[in-house]
Amino acid sequence: MKKVLKGAEPELLEAYRNSNSANTWVQFKRVAARKEAVSAQLKHDQAGLCAYCEIKLLPKTHEGEADFRVEHFHPKSDTTIAHNWHLDWQNLLGCCHGGSQKNIVEEADRFGNGDHSCDVPKGNKDLGAIILNPLHLPAFPALFAAERSTCKLKVNVHNCQSATISAAKAAATISELRLDSARLNRFRKTLLDEINRQLTQLIQTGLSVEAARTKLARILLNKDTQQHWPAFFTSVRSYLGSEAEVHLHNIDYAG
């Protein structure tokens, strides 16, 4: 999980909330234009990645439905205080389906057959005091990394201490959202194996390990033509190490 930036609230959401302060998310999204405005802004803010696992948020095609939905970080069903969590822009995130849907694009790879992650295990639980909110993570240092051998997501305890963020809370984020699920580990392994292959090829041309990592960081850790970050950004970042950090500082990475 990486830092997620929050852009300006969509005008259609703000106007609707101001006129219908007690209404629900279901009522809001009945008008397709309103739902699309929120979805588009979330995808833009998150640079095309799921706010939790960092998989690409794929749009609907002739092959299947979009692997995307709007997540409420704080349960929208909470009525313990006089606050409408349904329509709170700061409470909305863009997520994948967490392996729970069969009719999505790339179903063969993305359907988990019970191996779920992200907002699926989270459900309607209020985990605000237990897990980290991606909106509140620092851009530097990275709090998470991928183990090369298992490709599981792990906590960088030293960086948590440096950022004065609870390492226990970071660990709970992984476990509660199942960010180390077998399905996600498989995705990360495929990606890191390919990066390792590219790194090996560069070293064989005569580049030092450091120079090869720098070259790959400059190629991989940039937004594409759609202004999207690469999938599993944090895993790529951790694999390329200090060379990735130098590059991200150089491009003024903020999330």
C-alpha positions as CSV (number, residue, x, y, z in Angstrom):
1,M,0.0,0.0,0.0
2,K,1.3,3.4,-0.9
3,K,0.5,7.1,-0.3
4,V,-2.8,8.1,-2.0
5,L,-3.4,11.7,-2.9
6,K,-6.8,13.2,-2.7
7,G,-7.8,15.7,-5.4
8,A,-10.7,18.2,-5.5
9,E,-14.1,16.8,-4.6
10,P,-16.2,16.3,-7.7
11,E,-18.8,19.1,-8.1
12,L,-21.6,16.6,-8.6
13,L,-20.9,15.0,-5.2
14,E,-20.6,18.3,-3.4
15,A,-23.8,19.6,-4.9
16,Y,-25.7,16.4,-4.2
17,R,-24.6,16.3,-0.6
18,N,-25.4,19.9,0.0
19,S,-29.0,19.3,-1.3
20,N,-29.4,15.8,0.2
21,S,-27.3,15.7,3.3
22,A,-29.0,12.6,4.7
23,N,-29.0,10.5,1.6
24,T,-27.0,7.3,1.0
25,W,-24.4,6.2,-1.5
26,V,-26.9,4.0,-3.2
27,Q,-29.2,6.9,-3.8
28,F,-26.3,9.1,-5.1
29,K,-25.1,6.6,-7.6
30,R,-28.5,5.9,-9.2
31,V,-27.6,8.7,-11.6
32,A,-24.7,7.3,-13.8
33,A,-23.1,10.7,-14.4
34,R,-22.7,11.3,-10.6
35,K,-21.2,7.9,-10.0
36,E,-18.9,8.2,-13.0
37,A,-17.6,11.6,-11.9
38,V,-16.6,10.2,-8.5
39,S,-15.1,7.1,-10.0
40,A,-13.1,9.1,-12.6
41,Q,-11.7,11.4,-9.9
42,L,-10.7,8.5,-7.7
43,K,-8.9,6.7,-10.5
44,H,-7.1,9.9,-11.4
45,D,-6.1,10.6,-7.8
46,Q,-4.8,7.1,-7.3
47,A,-3.0,7.1,-10.7
48,G,-4.9,3.9,-11.8
49,L,-4.1,1.7,-8.8
50,C,-6.2,0.1,-6.1
51,A,-5.9,2.1,-3.0
52,Y,-5.0,-1.1,-1.0
53,C,-3.2,-3.7,-3.1
54,E,-2.0,-1.5,-5.9
55,I,-3.3,-3.7,-8.7
56,K,-4.3,-1.9,-11.9
57,L,-8.0,-0.8,-11.8
58,L,-9.1,-2.1,-15.1
59,P,-12.1,-0.6,-17.0
60,K,-15.0,-2.5,-18.4
61,T,-14.4,-4.1,-21.8
62,H,-16.3,-6.6,-24.1
63,E,-14.5,-9.4,-22.1
64,G,-15.9,-8.4,-18.7
65,E,-16.9,-5.8,-16.1
66,A,-14.5,-3.3,-14.6
67,D,-12.3,-4.4,-11.7
68,F,-13.2,-1.3,-9.8
69,R,-15.6,-0.2,-7.1
70,V,-15.9,2.7,-4.6
71,E,-14.8,1.8,-1.1
72,H,-15.8,3.6,2.1
73,F,-12.8,3.5,4.4
74,H,-15.0,4.2,7.4
75,P,-18.2,2.0,7.2
76,K,-20.9,4.0,5.6
77,S,-23.4,2.2,7.8
78,D,-22.1,3.8,10.9
79,T,-24.7,6.0,12.5
80,T,-23.2,6.4,15.9
81,I,-22.5,10.1,15.2
82,A,-24.3,12.7,13.2
83,H,-22.0,12.3,10.2
84,N,-22.9,11.0,6.7
85,W,-20.1,8.7,5.9
86,H,-21.8,7.7,2.6
87,L,-21.1,11.0,0.9
88,D,-17.9,12.2,2.6
89,W,-15.3,12.7,-0.1
90,Q,-12.4,12.1,2.3
91,N,-14.0,8.7,3.1
92,L,-14.1,7.4,-0.5
93,L,-11.4,5.3,-2.1
94,G,-11.1,3.4,-5.4
95,C,-10.6,-0.4,-5.0
96,C,-10.4,-3.5,-7.0
97,H,-12.9,-6.3,-6.3
98,G,-10.4,-8.1,-4.2
99,G,-10.7,-11.3,-6.1
100,S,-14.4,-11.7,-5.3
101,Q,-16.0,-11.2,-8.7
102,K,-16.2,-13.8,-11.5
103,N,-17.4,-11.6,-14.4
104,I,-14.6,-9.0,-14.5
105,V,-11.9,-8.5,-17.1
106,E,-9.0,-10.9,-16.7
107,E,-11.2,-13.1,-14.7
108,A,-8.9,-16.1,-15.1
109,D,-6.1,-14.3,-13.2
110,R,-8.1,-11.9,-10.9
111,F,-10.9,-14.1,-9.6
112,G,-9.6,-15.5,-6.3
113,N,-12.0,-18.4,-5.8
114,G,-12.2,-17.6,-2.1
115,D,-8.7,-16.0,-1.9
116,H,-9.9,-12.4,-1.2
117,S,-8.2,-9.2,-0.3
118,C,-8.7,-5.4,0.1
119,D,-12.2,-4.3,1.1
120,V,-13.6,-7.9,0.9
121,P,-12.2,-9.2,4.2
122,K,-12.6,-5.7,5.7
123,G,-16.3,-5.7,5.0
124,N,-18.3,-3.3,7.3
125,K,-15.8,-3.4,10.1
126,D,-14.6,-0.1,11.5
127,L,-10.8,-0.6,11.3
128,G,-9.8,3.1,11.5
129,A,-8.0,2.6,14.8
130,I,-6.4,-0.7,13.7
131,I,-5.1,-0.2,10.1
132,L,-3.5,2.6,8.2
133,N,-5.4,4.8,5.9
134,P,-3.6,5.2,2.5
135,L,-4.6,8.9,2.5
136,H,-2.4,9.4,5.6
137,L,0.7,7.5,4.6
138,P,3.9,9.5,3.9
139,A,5.4,9.5,0.4
140,F,8.8,8.9,2.0
141,P,9.9,6.6,3.5
142,A,8.1,3.5,2.2
143,L,6.5,1.7,5.0
144,F,6.0,-1.6,3.1
145,A,8.2,-3.8,1.0
146,A,7.9,-7.1,-0.9
147,E,10.1,-10.1,0.2
148,R,11.9,-11.3,-2.8
149,S,11.8,-15.0,-1.9
150,T,8.1,-15.2,-1.0
151,C,6.9,-12.0,-2.6
152,K,4.8,-11.4,0.5
153,L,4.2,-7.9,1.6
154,K,6.1,-7.0,4.8
155,V,6.5,-4.0,7.1
156,N,9.6,-2.0,7.0
157,V,9.9,-1.5,10.8
158,H,12.8,0.9,10.6
159,N,10.9,3.2,8.2
160,C,7.8,3.1,10.4
161,Q,9.9,4.2,13.3
162,S,11.5,7.0,11.2
163,A,8.1,8.2,10.2
164,T,6.7,7.8,13.7
165,I,4.0,5.4,12.5
166,S,3.1,2.3,14.4
167,A,4.7,-0.8,12.9
168,A,2.0,-2.9,14.6
169,K,-0.7,-0.9,12.8
170,A,1.2,-1.4,9.5
171,A,1.3,-5.1,10.1
172,A,-2.4,-5.1,10.9
173,T,-3.0,-3.4,7.6
174,I,-1.5,-6.3,5.8
175,S,-3.3,-8.9,7.8
176,E,-6.8,-7.3,7.9
177,L,-6.8,-6.5,4.2
178,R,-5.0,-9.7,3.3
179,L,-2.4,-7.9,1.3
180,D,-0.2,-11.0,1.5
181,S,-2.8,-13.3,-0.1
182,A,-1.6,-16.1,-2.3
183,R,-3.2,-14.4,-5.3
184,L,-1.4,-11.1,-4.7
185,N,1.9,-12.9,-4.0
186,R,1.5,-14.6,-7.3
187,F,1.1,-11.3,-9.1
188,R,4.1,-9.8,-7.3
189,K,6.2,-12.8,-8.1
190,T,5.5,-12.6,-11.8
191,L,6.3,-8.9,-11.8
192,L,9.5,-9.2,-9.8
193,D,10.8,-12.2,-11.8
194,E,10.5,-10.1,-14.9
195,I,12.3,-7.1,-13.3
196,N,15.0,-9.5,-12.1
197,R,15.3,-10.8,-15.7
198,Q,15.7,-7.2,-17.0
199,L,18.2,-6.4,-14.3
200,T,20.3,-9.5,-15.1
201,Q,20.3,-8.5,-18.8
202,L,21.6,-5.0,-18.0
203,I,24.3,-6.3,-15.8
204,Q,25.4,-8.7,-18.5
205,T,25.9,-5.7,-20.8
206,G,28.5,-4.4,-18.4
207,L,26.5,-2.1,-16.0
208,S,27.1,-2.3,-12.3
209,V,24.2,-3.5,-10.2
210,E,23.7,0.1,-9.0
211,A,23.7,1.5,-12.5
212,A,21.3,-1.2,-13.7
213,R,18.9,-0.5,-10.8
214,T,19.1,3.2,-11.5
215,K,18.2,2.6,-15.2
216,L,15.3,0.4,-14.3
217,A,14.0,2.9,-11.7
218,R,13.9,5.6,-14.3
219,I,12.1,3.4,-16.7
220,L,9.6,1.6,-14.4
221,L,8.9,4.1,-11.7
222,N,7.2,6.7,-13.9
223,K,3.6,7.4,-14.9
224,D,2.5,6.1,-18.3
225,T,0.7,8.0,-21.0
226,Q,-2.5,7.7,-19.0
227,Q,-0.8,9.1,-15.9
228,H,-0.9,5.8,-14.1
229,W,1.7,4.4,-11.9
230,P,2.9,0.8,-12.5
231,A,1.0,-1.9,-10.8
232,F,2.4,-3.0,-7.4
233,F,4.3,0.2,-7.2
234,T,5.6,-0.5,-3.7
235,S,7.0,-3.9,-4.7
236,V,8.9,-2.4,-7.7
237,R,10.1,0.4,-5.4
238,S,11.4,-2.0,-2.7
239,Y,13.1,-4.3,-5.2
240,L,15.1,-1.4,-6.8
241,G,16.1,-0.2,-3.3
242,S,18.0,3.0,-2.7
243,E,18.3,3.7,-6.5
244,A,14.5,3.8,-6.6
245,E,14.4,6.3,-3.7
246,V,16.9,8.6,-5.4
247,H,14.8,8.6,-8.6
248,L,11.5,9.2,-6.8
249,H,13.1,12.2,-4.9
250,N,14.4,13.5,-8.2
251,I,10.9,13.4,-9.8
252,D,9.4,15.0,-6.7
253,Y,7.2,11.9,-6.0
254,A,4.4,12.8,-3.6
255,G,2.1,9.8,-3.8
